Amino acid sequence: MLAVAALVLSTSCKNENASEKVKAENVEKITAENATSGKLPVIKFDKTEHDFGNIKDGDKAETVFKITNEGEADLIIINAQGSCGCTVPEWPKEPIKPGASADMKVTFDSKGKPGQQQKSVTLTTNTKEGSEKVTIKANVSPKPGQLVTRPVN
């Protein structure tokens, strides 16, 4: 009996956010139901591209993409993935209600990335398309004596 109580306490005290509870198959089911009813979330960005301009090798540049749900159902962002480890998104974990907005912060770490850079963040969502993409760009000035010899991506 004591073991059961300990198990209940240990599992009920976890701080889980909505995205950790979301299972892909549940989102697929909800998306299918929404599609049948004609009510889907529609994602709209304030911008789909951000150019940091000229930055120095080693700078960490940040920008915010404002996400608005222009649809008729809750927008759920299941995941957001940068095209490389240097591009890190922080996306809203709670559903975005119709008509509401939320911010997604994207941080680009330019360390060891001299030259013209273009990276993307792909969002996995419950929209009709299922995924959305935003892009960041930067021209990273190399450190003194550093050669720029590798490809841009």
N, C-alpha and C positions, 0 to 999 in steps of 0.2 A: 504494500500500500504506500509506503514511504517513497519507493522508487517511482511509482506512478505519479505521485504528487510532485516529485522533483522533475520528472519529465515534462509534466504540464507546465510547471513554472518556467523551465528553461526554454520551452518552445513558445510560450505566450509572451515572454519578455523581449523577444527580438524586435528591434526597430526596423521594420521593413517598409520600403516605400512602394507606391503603386506599381512601378515598372518591374520590381522584383517579383511581384505576384502575378504579373501578366504572363500568360503562356501563349505562345504563337498560335496554337490550335484554337484557343478561345478567341483570339483576335480575328483569326480567319472566319470563325463561325459568326461572330458579331458583324464583321464586314460583309459577309454573304447575306445576313439578315437585313442589314442596312441597305444593301444594294437592291434587295427584293422590294423593300419599302420605298426605295428611291431617296432615302435620307442618308447622305454620306458626309463626312467631314471634307472640307476643301482647304488645303493649306495655301497660305499666301505669305510671302516674305516681303519685308520692307526693301530688301535688296537680295539678289542672288549671287552677287560677286562683291568682294571687298579687296581693294588694292592698298597695301600698306605703304607703297612707294619704296623709297630707299631706306633700308635699315642696315645696321651693322651686324656682322657675324657674331652670334652669341646673344643678340637681343631676343627677348620674348615679347612678341607683339600680340595684342588682344583686340578683338572686335566683337560686337554683339549683332546678331541677326534677330530682328523682331518677327515672331511667328504669329499670324492671326488665323483663326479658324473661321472661314467664310461659309462653311457648310451648315448642315442641319443636324449633325450628330457630333458627339464628343470626338475630338482629335486625340489619338493616342500615338505618341512617339515611342516605339518599342526599343529602338536602338539608334545611335548616331555613331558613325565610324569615320575617322580620318583616313585619308588615303595613305598616310604613313604615320609612324610613331611621333613625328614632330608636330602633328596637327591634332589637337585634343579638344573635342567639343564637350560642353556641359549643357545638356539639354533638359527641358522640363520633364519631370518624372510623373507628374499628375496629369490627368486628362485636361485638355483645353476645351472649354465649353464653346458652343457656337457663338460667334460674335466676340469672343474673348481673345486676348493676346498673351504671349509669354516670350521671354528672352532665351536665346541660346548663345552662350559665350563660346568663342572659338579662340584658342591660344595656339600660336605658331612659334616654335622654338627654332631659331635660325642657326643655332650652333652647328658648325660643320657643313653648312648649306650655302656656300657662296654662289653668286650668279643669280640669274632670273629664276624665280620659283613660282610654281602654280600647284596648289594642293586643293583637294576637295573634301567635303564632308557629306556622306550619304546617310540620309535618315530613312529608317524603316518605319513605315507608318500604316495606319488603317485607312488611308485614302484609297480612292479607286485605283490609282497607279501603284500603290504599295511602297514606293520609295521616292524620295525627293533629294535634290543635290544642290549644295551651295559651294562656291569657289572662293579661295583667297589667293592673292598674288603678292609677291614682294621681289624687290631687287636687293639682294643681300651683298653688301660690300665685303670683300674678303679682308682678312687680317693682313697687315703688312707682311709681304714675302710669301703669302699663300697663293697658290696657283689655282685657277678655275679650270679643271680639266674633265669634269664629269658631266653626264647628261643633266638636263634641267629637271626632269621628274625623278 
